[in-house]
Amino acid sequence: MARPLRSAAAFLVAALPALGWAQAPAPPGRTDGPEGSEVGQGGYRRAPGPGAFQLSFDAGGAITSEGPGYPLHDRPYFLGADLAWSPDDWLLLELTGAYDFDLERTLVLVGPRLRTPASPFSLSAGVKGGVMHWNGRSRFGLSPQVGAELEASDRFVLGLHYALDVPVEQDTTVTHRIFLGLGVRL
């Protein structure tokens, strides 16, 4: 009985160096540091953390409310662009420029937007204020906004948003904007 145990022990002693040589070396870029230090080394996605910028292009419908009802006009659409800075995962500070073809109105708005820090799908809400220029006059206006975003990849974000443009004056022409956005993280 001692002979088979001796043979098995001799086999294990002979196999240990071979197992050590057969072990694959660590892949390049691997770190054995603290958690999160692997980011950017090929192991994890780089999340858009604090300090990230995003440039978005928006297009959609702009329905104007003039008195009772919401009549559609000849050109109920708009185009726009946003530049956003994210000091934290849940906060965006945005600068928006848009052109409403129906009213021939230019919007330049700035303000915060709060979002859920979920990935790849997140919800957001915010309010922007700024200049609304049409009919040769500039007016101050507010634009509350809600939306949903989907991270298509590490760099691209798709969004569906609703914004209500309200000029702050007595004779207001309120516009409802429903739009799709394509964002690129810089």
TACOR-V349020 format. One line per field, one symbol per residue. ss: DSSP state (@ for helix, = for strand, . for the rest). A space follows every 50 residues. Layout:
BEGIN
ss=???
END
This chain:
BEGIN
ss=.@@@@@@@@@@@@@@@@@@@@@................=....=...... .==============...........============..========== ....===========.....==============..============== =....============......============.
END
